[in-house]
Amino acid sequence: MMTPQSKLRIANILMLAGILPLLFGIYWMISRTPYDMQRPTQVGDMFLMIGKLVFAYIFALIISGASGLWSAAIAKRHPGTQANTSKIIRIVVCIVLIVPVVLRVLAG
């Protein structure tokens, strides 16, 4: 039988593993040179980059979102466990997953 602390560690690792591809994709998109929309190859590259980010977001939503819910359930069932790190990671994951949705709503 796993202890609640071990379950929280696993949930933390899964939350981070789910969110890292999205964070790397966002960093890669921001750090790239500006695109010249008149060159067809760069337009294709831009669509490929957007596709990769959408895939990374869906991956993060499934893995990090589910792990965050699992972590919250563990912390709620076992209030005596030290869950400060878990709480911080859950907050970061929540922010990273909600910001694109909020930006899309504001842009639309």
N, CA, C and O of each residue as an XYZ file, in Angstrom:
432
protein
N       0.839     -1.182      0.000
C       0.000      0.000      0.000
C       0.884      1.246      0.000
O       1.844      1.346      0.765
N       0.545      2.178     -0.862
C       1.329      3.415     -0.951
C       0.841      4.420      0.085
O      -0.349      4.502      0.391
N       1.773      5.164      0.603
C       1.421      6.204      1.567
C       0.881      7.428      0.807
O       1.171      7.595     -0.377
N       0.113      8.267      1.473
C      -0.376      9.472      0.808
C       0.759     10.370      0.305
O       0.629     11.017     -0.734
N       1.857     10.405      1.038
C       3.007     11.208      0.616
C       3.592     10.683     -0.701
O       3.975     11.465     -1.570
N       3.656      9.358     -0.841
C       4.153      8.771     -2.091
C       3.211      9.071     -3.248
O       3.652      9.357     -4.361
N       1.917      9.003     -2.980
C       0.937      9.326     -4.024
C       1.070     10.779     -4.464
O       0.973     11.083     -5.652
N       1.293     11.673     -3.506
C       1.463     13.086     -3.855
C       2.732     13.305     -4.680
O       2.740     14.118     -5.605
N       3.795     12.585     -4.349
C       5.031     12.701     -5.141
C       4.791     12.270     -6.575
O       5.235     12.936     -7.511
N       4.090     11.157     -6.753
C       3.796     10.669     -8.098
C       2.914     11.670     -8.838
O       3.141     11.944    -10.017
N       1.911     12.218     -8.157
C       1.039     13.215     -8.785
C       1.830     14.459     -9.179
O       1.601     15.027    -10.247
N       2.758     14.882     -8.327
C       3.598     16.044     -8.645
C       4.436     15.788     -9.891
O       4.533     16.645    -10.769
N       5.036     14.616     -9.964
C       5.864     14.267    -11.124
C       5.016     14.250    -12.386
O       5.440     14.750    -13.428
N       3.815     13.674    -12.299
C       2.948     13.624    -13.471
C       2.474     15.019    -13.886
O       2.385     15.314    -15.078
N       2.170     15.874    -12.911
C       1.766     17.245    -13.255
C       2.886     17.970    -13.985
O       2.649     18.641    -14.990
N       4.105     17.836    -13.478
C       5.242     18.499    -14.117
C       5.540     17.902    -15.490
O       5.842     18.631    -16.434
N       5.455     16.581    -15.599
C       5.714     15.926    -16.883
C       4.666     16.320    -17.916
O       4.976     16.406    -19.105
N       3.454     16.557    -17.491
C       2.406     16.952    -18.421
C       2.524     18.392    -18.874
O       2.162     18.715    -20.005
N       3.019     19.255    -18.020
C       3.052     20.687    -18.322
C       4.352     21.098    -19.034
O       4.360     22.101    -19.747
N       5.432     20.358    -18.860
C       6.718     20.747    -19.446
C       6.705     20.867    -20.973
O       7.253     21.839    -21.494
N       6.103     19.924    -21.718
C       6.086     20.108    -23.184
C       5.386     21.404    -23.608
O       5.809     22.061    -24.559
N       4.326     21.760    -22.905
C       3.626     23.005    -23.226
C       4.512     24.211    -22.923
O       4.579     25.141    -23.727
N       5.185     24.209    -21.784
C       6.059     25.326    -21.440
C       7.225     25.450    -22.418
O       7.602     26.559    -22.797
N       7.799     24.310    -22.829
C       8.873     24.347    -23.825
C       8.353     24.862    -25.159
O       9.043     25.622    -25.838
N       7.146     24.458    -25.542
C       6.555     24.933    -26.791
C       6.299     26.423    -26.774
O       6.550     27.109    -27.766
N       5.804     26.933    -25.659
C       5.571     28.370    -25.537
C       6.896     29.121    -25.598
O       7.002     30.144    -26.274
N       7.900     28.617    -24.900
C       9.223     29.249    -24.941
C       9.779     29.232    -26.367
O      10.320     30.233    -26.835
N       9.648     28.106    -27.049
C      10.164     27.983    -28.413
C       9.456     28.963    -29.340
O      10.093     29.568    -30.203
N       8.144     29.127    -29.172
C       7.385     30.038    -30.020
C       7.800     31.491    -29.773
O       7.932     32.270    -30.717
N       8.002     31.848    -28.515
C       8.362     33.221    -28.186
C       9.798     33.538    -28.609
O      10.091     34.661    -29.017
N      10.685     32.559    -28.513
C      12.094     32.818    -28.793
C      12.434     32.792    -30.279
O      13.543     33.166    -30.660
N      11.511     32.364    -31.114
C      11.773     32.310    -32.554
C      11.804     33.712    -33.149
O      11.223     34.646    -32.597
N      12.490     33.848    -34.283
C      12.504     35.125    -34.983
C      11.131     35.384    -35.594
O      10.380     34.442    -35.847
N      10.801     36.628    -35.829
C       9.487     36.931    -36.418
C       9.333     36.297    -37.797
O      10.296     36.161    -38.553
N       8.120     35.923    -38.095
C       7.848     35.271    -39.368
C       7.508     36.295    -40.442
O       6.853     37.303    -40.178
N       7.967     36.016    -41.655
C       7.609     36.803    -42.822
C       6.475     36.063    -43.521
O       6.699     35.017    -44.130
N       5.275     36.593    -43.436
C       4.095     35.895    -43.952
C       4.075     35.821    -45.477
O       3.221     35.139    -46.043
N       4.993     36.506    -46.151
C       5.042     36.468    -47.606
C       5.783     35.234    -48.125
O       5.679     34.893    -49.303
N       6.527     34.573    -47.247
C       7.279     33.371    -47.658
C       6.454     32.143    -47.306
O       6.162     31.916    -46.131
N       6.072     31.346    -48.302
C       5.194     30.186    -48.053
C       5.784     29.164    -47.084
O       5.039     28.529    -46.338
N       7.086     28.996    -47.080
C       7.665     27.997    -46.177
C       7.498     28.422    -44.724
O       7.316     27.580    -43.845
N       7.559     29.718    -44.471
C       7.384     30.172    -43.093
C       5.930     30.095    -42.651
O       5.654     29.912    -41.465
N       5.002     30.232    -43.583
C       3.589     30.080    -43.239
C       3.334     28.633    -42.819
O       2.633     28.383    -41.839
N       3.899     27.694    -43.553
C       3.766     26.279    -43.192
C       4.399     25.981    -41.848
O       3.847     25.230    -41.044
N       5.552     26.567    -41.607
C       6.215     26.393    -40.306
C       5.359     26.937    -39.171
O       5.302     26.347    -38.092
N       4.695     28.059    -39.414
C       3.858     28.659    -38.391
C       2.666     27.743    -38.064
O       2.332     27.547    -36.896
N       2.036     27.190    -39.098
C       0.918     26.279    -38.860
C       1.375     25.013    -38.134
O       0.655     24.488    -37.284
N       2.552     24.532    -38.463
C       3.103     23.366    -37.781
C       3.365     23.688    -36.309
O       3.091     22.867    -35.434
N       3.890     24.872    -36.040
C       4.156     25.285    -34.673
C       2.846     25.392    -33.882
O       2.780     24.958    -32.732
N       1.821     25.961    -34.485
C       0.527     26.077    -33.812
C      -0.043     24.689    -33.539
O      -0.603     24.452    -32.469
N       0.091     23.780    -34.481
C      -0.381     22.406    -34.282
C       0.337     21.712    -33.139
O      -0.282     21.007    -32.342
N       1.634     21.914    -33.062
C       2.409     21.313    -31.973
C       1.975     21.882    -30.625
O       1.873     21.147    -29.642
N       1.718     23.189    -30.578
C       1.274     23.797    -29.321
C      -0.114     23.306    -28.916
O      -0.375     23.093    -27.732
N      -1.001     23.126    -29.889
C      -2.334     22.608    -29.573
C      -2.219     21.188    -29.028
O      -2.880     20.842    -28.049
N      -1.389     20.371    -29.654
C      -1.171     19.006    -29.170
C      -0.570     19.018    -27.770
O      -0.987     18.241    -26.911
N       0.410     19.896    -27.530
C       1.034     19.981    -26.201
C       0.018     20.451    -25.168
O       0.051     19.997    -24.024
N      -0.887     21.355    -25.553
C      -1.903     21.836    -24.617
C      -2.877     20.712    -24.263
O      -3.234     20.544    -23.097
N      -3.303     19.952    -25.255
C      -4.216     18.831    -24.990
C      -3.531     17.792    -24.105
O      -4.143     17.266    -23.175
N      -2.268     17.497    -24.390
C      -1.495     16.560    -23.581
C      -1.408     17.058    -22.136
O      -1.621     16.292    -21.196
N      -1.093     18.356    -21.967
C      -0.993     18.928    -20.623
C      -2.335     18.921    -19.918
O      -2.411     18.665    -18.716
N      -3.390     19.201    -20.664
C      -4.722     19.212    -20.070
C      -5.095     17.831    -19.538
O      -5.658     17.713    -18.449
N      -4.786     16.798    -20.297
C      -5.128     15.437    -19.878
C      -4.234     14.979    -18.726
O      -4.733     14.573    -17.677
N      -2.924     15.041    -18.916
C      -1.990     14.504    -17.922
C      -1.929     15.383    -16.670
O      -2.128     14.896    -15.557
N      -1.659     16.663    -16.852
C      -1.522     17.553    -15.696
C      -2.862     17.802    -15.017
O      -2.942     17.872    -13.791
N      -3.907     17.933    -15.817
C      -5.226     18.164    -15.233
C      -5.680     16.996    -14.382
O      -6.141     17.182    -13.256
N      -5.551     15.789    -14.920
C      -5.954     14.598    -14.161
C      -5.074     14.413    -12.922
O      -5.572     14.062    -11.852
N      -3.784     14.646    -13.066
C      -2.876     14.512    -11.918
C      -3.154     15.572    -10.864
O      -3.038     15.306     -9.667
N      -3.520     16.768    -11.301
C      -3.869     17.820    -10.357
C      -5.127     17.487     -9.568
O      -5.204     17.738     -8.366
N      -6.114     16.917    -10.259
C      -7.336     16.495     -9.564
C      -7.037     15.369     -8.585
O      -7.569     15.346     -7.475
N      -6.185     14.434     -8.996
C      -5.801     13.327     -8.117
C      -5.062     13.869     -6.889
O      -5.320     13.441     -5.764
N      -4.155     14.800     -7.111
C      -3.401     15.401     -6.009
C      -4.333     16.128     -5.037
O      -4.182     16.011     -3.821
N      -5.286     16.871     -5.573
C      -6.236     17.580     -4.712
C      -7.084     16.613     -3.900
O      -7.377     16.868     -2.731
N      -7.480     15.501     -4.518
C      -8.275     14.498     -3.803
C      -7.470     13.851     -2.684
O      -7.997     13.617     -1.597
N      -6.205     13.562     -2.939
C      -5.338     12.974     -1.912
C      -5.160     13.951     -0.756
O      -5.262     13.568      0.410
N      -4.893     15.212     -1.083
C      -4.687     16.220     -0.042
C      -5.960     16.425      0.781
O      -5.890     16.690      1.981
N      -7.103     16.303      0.145
C      -8.357     16.489      0.870
C      -8.656     15.298      1.791
O      -9.139     15.471      2.910
N      -8.358     14.085      1.297
C      -8.605     12.879      2.108
C      -7.640     12.742      3.265
O      -7.980     12.166      4.297
N      -6.444     13.265      3.101
C      -5.407     13.135      4.129
C      -4.908     14.531      4.496
O      -3.843     14.940      4.033
N      -5.650     15.266      5.313
C      -5.259     16.647      5.621
C      -3.959     16.755      6.420
O      -3.375     17.837      6.473
N      -3.491     15.684      7.037
C      -2.266     15.737      7.819
C      -1.009     15.699      6.980
O       0.073     15.989      7.489
N      -1.117     15.346      5.694
C       0.085     15.268      4.858
C       0.571     16.654      4.499
O      -0.222     17.578      4.318
N       1.875     16.790      4.398
C       2.466     18.054      3.977
C       2.289     18.182      2.470
O       2.944     17.475      1.705
N       1.421     19.065      2.048
C       1.099     19.181      0.631
C       1.380     20.579      0.089
O       0.749     21.001     -0.880
N       2.319     21.304      0.701
C       2.607     22.665      0.238
C       3.153     22.684     -1.184
O       2.708     23.481     -2.009
N       4.109     21.817     -1.473
C       4.675     21.745     -2.817
C       3.611     21.346     -3.816
O       3.517     21.910     -4.906
N       2.823     20.378     -3.435
C       1.746     19.923     -4.299
C       0.758     21.043     -4.593
O       0.285     21.187     -5.720
N       0.460     21.816     -3.591
C      -0.477     22.932     -3.758
C       0.086     23.977     -4.717
O      -0.636     24.492     -5.571
N       1.362     24.286     -4.580
C       2.001     25.261     -5.468
C       2.006     24.745     -6.906
O       1.704     25.496     -7.834
N       2.344     23.473     -7.098
C       2.364     22.906     -8.444
C       0.957     22.909     -9.033
O       0.781     23.209    -10.214
N      -0.049     22.575     -8.215
C      -1.437     22.608     -8.706
C      -1.843     24.008     -9.144
O      -2.523     24.166    -10.158
N      -1.435     25.020     -8.394
C      -1.762     26.406     -8.752
C      -1.093     26.785    -10.076
O      -1.729     27.383    -10.943
N       0.189     26.438    -10.231
C       0.911     26.747    -11.468
C       0.265     26.031    -12.653
O       0.063     26.634    -13.707
N      -0.057     24.760    -12.485
C      -0.694     23.997    -13.557
C      -2.036     24.622    -13.920
O      -2.361     24.759    -15.099
N      -2.798     24.993    -12.930
C      -4.104     25.617    -13.165
C      -3.943     26.922    -13.944
O      -4.688     27.177    -14.890
N      -2.989     27.735    -13.555
C      -2.756     28.997    -14.258
C      -2.337     28.749    -15.700
O      -2.863     29.376    -16.619
N      -1.393     27.840    -15.899
C      -0.889     27.571    -17.245
C      -1.991     26.983    -18.136
O      -2.021     27.259    -19.336
N      -2.877     26.194    -17.577
C      -3.949     25.603    -18.382
C      -5.114     26.560    -18.617
O      -5.816     26.433    -19.620
N      -5.329     27.504    -17.722
C      -6.465     28.415    -17.872
C      -6.115     29.658    -18.693
O      -6.985     30.195    -19.379
N      -4.884     30.121    -18.641
C      -4.497     31.345    -19.348
C      -4.801     31.281    -20.850
O      -5.352     32.250    -21.372
N      -4.478     30.200    -21.578
C      -4.822     30.179    -23.004
C      -6.328     30.286    -23.266
O      -6.747     30.904    -24.245
N      -7.121     29.695    -22.409
C      -8.579     29.768    -22.573
C      -9.051     31.205    -22.346
O      -9.868     31.717    -23.112
N      -8.546     31.848    -21.308
C      -8.930     33.227    -21.012
C      -8.494     34.154    -22.145
O      -9.256     35.027    -22.558
N      -7.278     33.970    -22.649
C      -6.805     34.798    -23.746
C      -7.669     34.601    -24.998
O      -7.954     35.558    -25.719
N      -8.075     33.376    -25.244
C      -8.921     33.098    -26.404
C     -10.287     33.769    -26.248
O     -10.820     34.323    -27.210
N     -10.847     33.722    -25.054
C     -12.144     34.366    -24.813
C     -12.017     35.873    -24.958
O     -12.895     36.509    -25.540
N     -10.946     36.455    -24.443
C     -10.750     37.896    -24.554
C     -10.507     38.322    -25.994
O     -10.952     39.393    -26.408
N      -9.799     37.485    -26.766
C      -9.515     37.821    -28.157
C     -10.754     37.688    -29.038
O     -10.889     38.393    -30.038
N     -11.658     36.781    -28.661
C     -12.843     36.523    -29.489
C     -13.921     37.439    -29.161
O     -14.995     37.367    -29.759
